[in-house]
Amino acid sequence: MARERQGAASAPAARVSSRLDQLEQLLVCETGVSIAEMVDATGWQQHSVRGAIAGALKKRGLEITSDKVDGVRRYRASQPA
């Protein structure tokens, strides 16, 4: 029985994407993403999403831009040139 546990424990685990990874994936979309869409995707509150954009995602080296499309602010991220 001990051998069965060792075999199962040595199998590589798949990496689970974090909420920051999810935000990054949404932001690199060419259409961009709204705060409301980021809140829905992560389950975070609006101020937490804004804080993640201003802090952690910028520290990852992303350049965050935003513009208003039809009255809704859309955020996009790209790697700096």
MDTraj code that builds the backbone (N, CA, C; nanometers):
import mdtraj as md
import numpy as np

residues = "MET ALA ARG GLU ARG GLN GLY ALA ALA SER ALA PRO ALA ALA ARG VAL SER SER ARG LEU ASP GLN LEU GLU GLN LEU LEU VAL CYS GLU THR GLY VAL SER ILE ALA GLU MET VAL ASP ALA THR GLY TRP GLN GLN HIS SER VAL ARG GLY ALA ILE ALA GLY ALA LEU LYS LYS ARG GLY LEU GLU ILE THR SER ASP LYS VAL ASP GLY VAL ARG ARG TYR ARG ALA SER GLN PRO ALA".split()
xyz = np.array([
    [0.0819, -0.1188, 0.0000],
    [0.0000, 0.0000, 0.0000],
    [0.0866, 0.1255, 0.0000],
    [0.1998, 0.1225, 0.0690],
    [0.2900, 0.2374, 0.0733],
    [0.3462, 0.2674, -0.0649],
    [0.3698, 0.1657, -0.1443],
    [0.4222, 0.1864, -0.2790],
    [0.3200, 0.2558, -0.3681],
    [0.1956, 0.2231, -0.3515],
    [0.0918, 0.2878, -0.4315],
    [0.0895, 0.4371, -0.4048],
    [0.1055, 0.4778, -0.2820],
    [0.1071, 0.6196, -0.2480],
    [0.2266, 0.6899, -0.3095],
    [0.3435, 0.6241, -0.3043],
    [0.4620, 0.6851, -0.3622],
    [0.4437, 0.7065, -0.5114],
    [0.3905, 0.6095, -0.5811],
    [0.3705, 0.6210, -0.7246],
    [0.2760, 0.7351, -0.7594],
    [0.1704, 0.7489, -0.6842],
    [0.0728, 0.8534, -0.7114],
    [0.1295, 0.9912, -0.6787],
    [0.2114, 0.9995, -0.5752],
    [0.2662, 1.1275, -0.5345],
    [0.3734, 1.1773, -0.6301],
    [0.4410, 1.0870, -0.7008],
    [0.5492, 1.1285, -0.7889],
    [0.5001, 1.1756, -0.9255],
    [0.3734, 1.1584, -0.9571],
    [0.3192, 1.2038, -1.0843],
    [0.3195, 1.3571, -1.0878],
    [0.3635, 1.4163, -1.1985],
    [0.3677, 1.5625, -1.2067],
    [0.2265, 1.6226, -1.2057],
    [0.2106, 1.7271, -1.1291],
    [0.0804, 1.7939, -1.1209],
    [0.0738, 1.9043, -1.2257],
    [-0.0413, 1.9197, -1.2869],
    [-0.0609, 2.0272, -1.3840],
    [-0.0671, 2.1601, -1.3102],
    [-0.0057, 2.2622, -1.3680],
    [-0.0037, 2.3944, -1.3057],
    [-0.1405, 2.4590, -1.3229],
    [-0.1946, 2.5060, -1.2135],
    [-0.3232, 2.5735, -1.2151],
    [-0.2967, 2.7222, -1.2358],
    [-0.3663, 2.7829, -1.3306],
    [-0.3432, 2.9252, -1.3550],
    [-0.4035, 3.0078, -1.2421],
    [-0.3313, 3.1111, -1.2048],
    [-0.3767, 3.1988, -1.0970],
    [-0.4744, 3.3024, -1.1531],
    [-0.5326, 3.3767, -1.0657],
    [-0.6243, 3.4819, -1.1093],
    [-0.5493, 3.5904, -1.1855],
    [-0.4249, 3.6174, -1.1450],
    [-0.3444, 3.7143, -1.2196],
    [-0.3168, 3.6637, -1.3609],
    [-0.2920, 3.5343, -1.3746],
    [-0.2736, 3.4757, -1.5070],
    [-0.4009, 3.4912, -1.5905],
    [-0.5151, 3.4710, -1.5267],
    [-0.6430, 3.4868, -1.5969],
    [-0.6605, 3.6309, -1.6443],
    [-0.6276, 3.7277, -1.5565],
    [-0.6387, 3.8684, -1.5952],
    [-0.5463, 3.8994, -1.7124],
    [-0.4246, 3.8483, -1.7058],
    [-0.3288, 3.8730, -1.8131],
    [-0.3808, 3.8182, -1.9458],
    [-0.4379, 3.6985, -1.9442],
    [-0.4924, 3.6395, -2.0659],
    [-0.6066, 3.7232, -2.1218],
    [-0.6909, 3.7762, -2.0346],
    [-0.8011, 3.8608, -2.0799],
    [-0.7490, 3.9914, -2.1387],
    [-0.6486, 4.0493, -2.0755],
    [-0.5971, 4.1795, -2.1174],
    [-0.5214, 4.1752, -2.2494],
    [-0.4604, 4.0646, -2.2834],
    [-0.3854, 4.0592, -2.4087],
    [-0.4751, 4.0332, -2.5297],
    [-0.6011, 4.0112, -2.5075],
    [-0.7005, 3.9985, -2.6147],
    [-0.7016, 4.1271, -2.6975],
    [-0.7156, 4.1161, -2.8277],
    [-0.7132, 4.2364, -2.9106],
    [-0.8333, 4.3283, -2.8856],
    [-0.9456, 4.2739, -2.8410],
    [-1.0632, 4.3569, -2.8138],
    [-1.0564, 4.4224, -2.6764],
    [-0.9643, 4.3748, -2.5918],
    [-0.9553, 4.4295, -2.4568],
    [-1.0635, 4.3720, -2.3683],
    [-1.0705, 4.4240, -2.2471],
    [-1.1647, 4.3707, -2.1493],
    [-1.2089, 4.4838, -2.0564],
    [-1.3322, 4.4777, -2.0116],
    [-1.3844, 4.5793, -1.9193],
    [-1.3606, 4.5332, -1.7751],
    [-1.3713, 4.6272, -1.6835],
    [-1.3586, 4.5948, -1.5410],
    [-1.4642, 4.4907, -1.5021],
    [-1.5871, 4.5085, -1.5508],
    [-1.6954, 4.4154, -1.5172],
    [-1.6619, 4.2732, -1.5623],
    [-1.6021, 4.2589, -1.6801],
    [-1.5653, 4.1258, -1.7298],
    [-1.4536, 4.0648, -1.6448],
    [-1.3597, 4.1490, -1.6002],
    [-1.2519, 4.0998, -1.5149],
    [-1.3057, 4.0590, -1.3776],
    [-1.4018, 4.1335, -1.3257],
    [-1.4644, 4.1002, -1.1978],
    [-1.5351, 3.9648, -1.2093],
    [-1.6083, 3.9441, -1.3178],
    [-1.6785, 3.8165, -1.3395],
    [-1.5803, 3.7000, -1.3509],
    [-1.4688, 3.7210, -1.4190],
    [-1.3727, 3.6138, -1.4421],
    [-1.2979, 3.5736, -1.3149],
    [-1.2692, 3.6708, -1.2287],
    [-1.1876, 3.6423, -1.1105],
    [-1.2676, 3.6257, -0.9824],
    [-1.3845, 3.6882, -0.9754],
    [-1.4609, 3.6868, -0.8513],
    [-1.4146, 3.7953, -0.7551],
    [-1.3195, 3.8786, -0.8000],
    [-1.2701, 3.9886, -0.7171],
    [-1.3637, 4.1074, -0.7255],
    [-1.3469, 4.2001, -0.6328],
    [-1.4196, 4.3265, -0.6392],
    [-1.3465, 4.4211, -0.7335],
    [-1.4174, 4.5277, -0.7764],
    [-1.3608, 4.6218, -0.8736],
    [-1.2289, 4.6814, -0.8267],
    [-1.2217, 4.7205, -0.7009],
    [-1.0993, 4.7852, -0.6534],
    [-0.9826, 4.6866, -0.6507],
    [-1.0104, 4.5600, -0.6316],
    [-0.9045, 4.4592, -0.6332],
    [-0.8514, 4.4375, -0.7747],
    [-0.9407, 4.4378, -0.8725],
    [-0.8996, 4.4242, -1.0126],
    [-0.8138, 4.5437, -1.0522],
    [-0.8576, 4.6635, -1.0176],
    [-0.7793, 4.7838, -1.0511],
    [-0.6430, 4.7810, -0.9841],
    [-0.6386, 4.7351, -0.8593],
    [-0.5121, 4.7246, -0.7880],
    [-0.4185, 4.6246, -0.8527],
    [-0.4722, 4.5127, -0.8998],
    [-0.3906, 4.4114, -0.9669],
    [-0.3333, 4.4665, -1.0972],
    [-0.4130, 4.5444, -1.1687],
    [-0.3656, 4.6050, -1.2935],
    [-0.2538, 4.7045, -1.2634],
    [-0.2759, 4.7899, -1.1662],
    [-0.1794, 4.8949, -1.1339],
    [-0.0533, 4.8414, -1.0677],
    [-0.0630, 4.7287, -1.0007],
    [0.0516, 4.6764, -0.9269],
    [0.1136, 4.5547, -0.9908],
    [0.0566, 4.4397, -0.9657],
    [0.1177, 4.3116, -1.0024],
    [0.1367, 4.2943, -1.1523],
    [0.0391, 4.3347, -1.2318],
    [0.0520, 4.3136, -1.3762],
    [0.1550, 4.4082, -1.4375],
    [0.1647, 4.5296, -1.3858],
    [0.2696, 4.6198, -1.4342],
    [0.4066, 4.5694, -1.3932],
    [0.4157, 4.5077, -1.2756],
    [0.5440, 4.4505, -1.2319],
    [0.5847, 4.3331, -1.3192],
    [0.4897, 4.2686, -1.3824],
    [0.5201, 4.1597, -1.4756],
    [0.5744, 4.2133, -1.6078],
    [0.5771, 4.3450, -1.6223],
    [0.6319, 4.4058, -1.7431],
    [0.5291, 4.4386, -1.8495],
    [0.4022, 4.4306, -1.8153],
    [0.2980, 4.4616, -1.9130],
    [0.2732, 4.6120, -1.9188],
    [0.2472, 4.6602, -2.0391],
    [0.2087, 4.7991, -2.0575],
    [0.0570, 4.8020, -2.0724],
    [-0.0110, 4.8622, -1.9767],
    [-0.1577, 4.8631, -1.9738],
    [-0.2080, 4.9928, -2.0357],
    [-0.3006, 4.9818, -2.1303],
    [-0.3640, 5.0980, -2.1911],
    [-0.5149, 5.0813, -2.1790],
    [-0.5860, 5.1925, -2.1884],
    [-0.7318, 5.1851, -2.1844],
    [-0.7903, 5.2928, -2.2745],
    [-0.9102, 5.2664, -2.3207],
    [-0.9857, 5.3647, -2.3967],
    [-1.1340, 5.3346, -2.3798],
    [-1.2152, 5.4351, -2.4098],
    [-1.3598, 5.4172, -2.3969],
    [-1.4179, 5.3813, -2.5324],
    [-1.4930, 5.2709, -2.5342],
    [-1.5614, 5.2261, -2.6545],
    [-1.7090, 5.2173, -2.6210],
    [-1.7883, 5.2985, -2.6867],
    [-1.9331, 5.3011, -2.6625],
    [-1.9653, 5.3234, -2.5152],
    [-1.8891, 5.4107, -2.4496],
    [-1.9154, 5.4452, -2.3108],
    [-1.8617, 5.3469, -2.2081],
    [-1.7928, 5.2417, -2.2534],
    [-1.7373, 5.1419, -2.1625],
    [-1.5855, 5.1441, -2.1759],
    [-1.5165, 5.1582, -2.0638],
    [-1.3698, 5.1587, -2.0660],
    [-1.3189, 5.0168, -2.0863],
    [-1.2321, 5.0004, -2.1881],
    [-1.1715, 4.8709, -2.2216],
    [-1.0222, 4.8797, -2.1947],
    [-0.9681, 4.7798, -2.1292],
    [-0.8270, 4.7747, -2.0941],
    [-0.7579, 4.6708, -2.1810],
    [-0.6342, 4.7025, -2.2198],
    [-0.5519, 4.6107, -2.2989],
    [-0.4115, 4.6089, -2.2424],
    [-0.3415, 4.5005, -2.2626],
    [-0.2038, 4.4896, -2.2166],
    [-0.1151, 4.4434, -2.3320],
    [0.0066, 4.4931, -2.3317],
    [0.1054, 4.4494, -2.4297],
    [0.2427, 4.4545, -2.3651],
    [0.3369, 4.3841, -2.4248],
    [0.4736, 4.3896, -2.3774],
    [0.5333, 4.5207, -2.4283],
    [0.6091, 4.5930, -2.3435],
    [0.6686, 4.7184, -2.3895],
    [0.7679, 4.6944, -2.5024],
    [0.7754, 4.7903, -2.5928],
    [0.8640, 4.7774, -2.7098],
    [1.0099, 4.7960, -2.6739],
])
top = md.Topology()
chain = top.add_chain()
for i, resn in enumerate(residues, 1):
    res = top.add_residue(resn, chain, resSeq=i)
    for name in ("N", "CA", "C"):
        top.add_atom(name, md.element.get_by_symbol(name[0]), res)
traj = md.Trajectory(xyz[None], top)
